[in-house]
Amino acid sequence: MTENSQQPTAPETELPTQYTPADVEGPLYERWVERGYFEADAKSDKEPFTVVIPPPNVTGSLHLGHAFEHTLIDSLTRRKRMQGYETLWQPGMDHAGIATQNVVERELGKEGRSRHDLGREAFVERVWQWKAESGGQISGQMRRLGDGVAWSRERFTMDEGLSQAVQTIFKKLYDDELIYRAERIINWCPRCLTAISDIEVAYQDDDGELVSMTYGEGEDTIVVATTRAETMLGDTAVAVHPDDERYKHLVGKQIKLPLTERTIPVVADEHVDPSFGTGAVKVTPAHDPNDFEIGQRHDLPSIAVMDEHAVITVHGPFQGLDRLEARSAIVAALRAEGRIVAEKRPYVHSVGHCSRCRTTIEPRLSMQWWVKVGPLAQAAGDAVRDGKVKIHPQDMEKRYFDWVDNLHDWCISRQLWWGHRIPVWYGPNGETVCVGPDEQPPGTEAEGWHQDSDVLDTWFSSGLWPFSTLGWPEQTESLAKFYPNSVLVTGYDILFFWVARMMMFGLYAMDGTPPFHTIVLHGMVRDQNGKKMSKSFGNVVNPLDWMDKYGSDALRFTLARGANPGVDVPIGEDWVQAARNFANKIWNATRFALMNGATVEGPLPDAAELSATDRWILSRLNSVVAEVDALYEDYQFSKLSEALYHFAWDEVFDWYVELSKTTFMAGGPAAEASKRVLGEVLDVTLRLLHPIMPFVTETLWTTLTGGESVVVAEWPGDSGFRDAGAEQEIATLQSVITEVRRFRSDQGLQPGQRVPARLTLDGTPLAPHEPAIRQLLRLQPEGEGFSATAGLPVAGATVELDLSGVIDFEAERKRLSKDLAAAEKERAQANGKLGNEAFLGKAPEPVVEKIRARLAKAEQDIARITEQLAKLPSA
């Protein structure tokens, strides 16, 4: 094994009898921060390991998704730090444009004011004031979780340096003709009065109505259907498939648009599905993204019929009505003209809503700023295809390619006041000037110049995160040292929205160098039944509650243990409780070891001086070190957590510690050797567990070793020591003890009840283990009058027990016979139902499955009880 990175000294303190996380976690974390363990030195000659925090919203608080993601990132970072890397976990927060503006606007609303009452400059100042006073509570919660981030480097997407980065890349993209302004269809929120990104649209099934109506007159009549009847006022065509024989006679004709004085053409377009509905669709280019594309292909006009509040603007009887009011009024007017041919209510269909205010989204033609993503997306795709960037798990690559290979131009402008204002100025004579970070505006307002009023999409600034946080566009030491990031750990749900944008911007701004080497995608945290956590479902969990109740280590271990790559993670409170029990087990075992003289001082004895038990545990320890290392490199958090759990609990605590008790009681050189081995095993096990369970391992490791901190201790290495013979010998010993324990349990003996026994171990590898076997199985020496009433041949040895006077065999036979009769009756009843064709024909499948399960259990019980009866001595 590797030696500790600090010189060990004798432990100075004793451990309390119980582990109380609340007494340990806060002070430990502050000590780590004060000592600078989490800081990163750009001047270091160590190999860098860099990872950024997916910046949480400044309005947010720690939820289970954050806790899950942060646990994985922190585990990776802590391990790399122990391995000797110069680690940087970059913290920071996102200004979250629309979410933050909504929060402050609600605060103003309580005062009876709006942002327009304050004006833009005063409102933005009010947001900064809110941010200083109330924003960023998540930072304190990250400390509770144990996040080892470099707090001195904390960044905010609206701070001065990042603002310079945003303006720099906007100017560069603009000059390279990759940013342009155009009128396109966007997602519009009539409540927030801004365009919003696709990720800010929450889709849900709504009860609506599907209305089928006739356009045209006489032979030129055609039926179309819609769930948004109000948009018909903006129709500029009806589209059919070019090969649809039903409508070939209409293609190219002008037909009457009801309720208006206009006629519109019938056009042929391959986008139309002739098998869906009537095979004819109304085309409203200003209010539907697909219709907009059809309109572009056929040079159709785009008629906007609603303003930014979703109020009808078309002159006529519907002008001034809200879109929903207009919908009902228009359907009524069509019905009065006899044009409604079918109405389906309710018609359940998926409808987009603003994720912030839940208002129904309105697709709307609007003048916006766009990024021409074609060449940027091509580079982002090629970086993965060429192997510059790895995606883990690999099967997520297809989803990545499906996205970047089919990207539409990106709308980056938002009609908000909080955010990075678009650095474009318009002049009195139609001039348009993009201003760089070191340039002055081309003129004043008095001279007729004004800046674009929109701000940039939040994803625009967060897309620069891997390099803007390191000082770009300045060529800083940090940028040279820590870019590109080693790994990005994030949810698959933002693969398209954040990850793809970072890839595009990183490759573009950093001369073709991708922002990270590896993208590790994890799933979403769900409740214990696999259901999405939602306030409406009432299953949302505040991770702070579980940390208060069970400790941060317990929550972290639970989350890591469920983290299979790219797969959603179900979590329940009982799992966190089980992880708390694991932390307590580690605590109690280490306390026992310290009380019995376990030590890390001096070298390990030579293998020839060690017992088979000592050699077994050291062999297993090295195997686990190698296994855990391999699983970390493959980002298999669940598997490595399981490996550590079962090694620590099952092998170290339940077997090695118990087997060592006999050695300790005997004393002598063997005991001293085992104390050193036990110290070594605990030292290494605590270091292996530290990245996932930092608090309890820090307390135990420093007490055990006298070292400064496990945070900066050396990560264990595999010494290569293996002893297959010792492993086989202890496996045989375990099988004997397990089998006799099972027999004792079957006979109804209490765990602590002592029984006279004769052990025949001569000629087997178990002979040296007789004291341990007797101790663990509560077996007394034979003594006078010993009479073997039961014998168990196990692994070449024989264990004979004298149960006379311990068990009333007749009473036990009667009890087991009664249980056997009950099990046989249960089997007969189940067989009777399963053999009844009439029952099987009517019973639901779950009921039949339940009876099959009853039958299987009854048969298992019969086999078990029959075996127990056979083992009882004859009368």
Sequence and secondary structure as in RCSB ss.txt:
>XXXX:A:sequence
MTENSQQPTAPETELPTQYTPADVEGPLYERWVERGYFEADAKSDKEPFTVVIPPPNVTGSLHLGHAFEHTLIDS
LTRRKRMQGYETLWQPGMDHAGIATQNVVERELGKEGRSRHDLGREAFVERVWQWKAESGGQISGQMRRLGDGVA
WSRERFTMDEGLSQAVQTIFKKLYDDELIYRAERIINWCPRCLTAISDIEVAYQDDDGELVSMTYGEGEDTIVVA
TTRAETMLGDTAVAVHPDDERYKHLVGKQIKLPLTERTIPVVADEHVDPSFGTGAVKVTPAHDPNDFEIGQRHDL
PSIAVMDEHAVITVHGPFQGLDRLEARSAIVAALRAEGRIVAEKRPYVHSVGHCSRCRTTIEPRLSMQWWVKVGP
LAQAAGDAVRDGKVKIHPQDMEKRYFDWVDNLHDWCISRQLWWGHRIPVWYGPNGETVCVGPDEQPPGTEAEGWH
QDSDVLDTWFSSGLWPFSTLGWPEQTESLAKFYPNSVLVTGYDILFFWVARMMMFGLYAMDGTPPFHTIVLHGMV
RDQNGKKMSKSFGNVVNPLDWMDKYGSDALRFTLARGANPGVDVPIGEDWVQAARNFANKIWNATRFALMNGATV
EGPLPDAAELSATDRWILSRLNSVVAEVDALYEDYQFSKLSEALYHFAWDEVFDWYVELSKTTFMAGGPAAEASK
RVLGEVLDVTLRLLHPIMPFVTETLWTTLTGGESVVVAEWPGDSGFRDAGAEQEIATLQSVITEVRRFRSDQGLQ
PGQRVPARLTLDGTPLAPHEPAIRQLLRLQPEGEGFSATAGLPVAGATVELDLSGVIDFEAERKRLSKDLAAAEK
ERAQANGKLGNEAFLGKAPEPVVEKIRARLAKAEQDIARITEQLAKLPSA
>XXXX:A:secstr
    SS      S   SS  HHHHHHHHHHHHHHTTTT   TT  S EEEEE    BTT    HHHHHHHHHHHH
HHHHHHHTT EEEEE EEB  HHHHHHHHHHHHHHTT  HHHH HHHHHHHHHHHHHHTTTTHHHHHHHHT    
GGG EETTSHHHHHHHHHHHHHHHHTT EEEEEEEEEEETTTTEEE GGGEEEEEEEEEEEEEEESSGGG EEEE
ES GGGGGG  EEEE TT GGGTTTTT EEE TTSS EEEEEE TTS TTSTTSEEEE TTS HHHHHHHHHTT 
     B TTSBB SSSTTTT BHHHHHHHHHHHHHHTT EEEEEEEEEEEEEEETTT  B EEEEEEEEEE  HH
HHHHHHHHHHTTSSEEESGGGHHHHHHHHTT   EE EES SSS B  EEE TTS EEE  TT   SS TTTT E
E   EE HHHHHTTHHHHTTTTTS  HHHHHH SEEEEEEEGGGIIIIIHHHHHHHHHHTTT  SEEEEEEE  E
EETTS B  TTTT    HHHHHHHH HHHHHHHHHHT  TT  EEE HHHHHHHHHHHHHHHHHHHHHHHTT   
 S    GGGS HHHHHHHHHHHHHHHHHHHHHHTT HHHHHHHHHHIIIIIIIIIIHHHHHHHHHH SHHHHHHH
HHHHHHHHHHHHHHTTTSHHHHHHHHHHHH  S GGGS          HHHHHHHHHHHHHHHHHHHHHHHTT  
TT  EEEEEE TTSTTGGGHHHHHHHHTEE   TT    EEEEETTEEEEE  BTTB HHHHHHHHHHHHHHHHH
HHHHHHHHHT HHHHHHS HHHHHHHHHHHHHHHHHHHHHHHHHHHS   
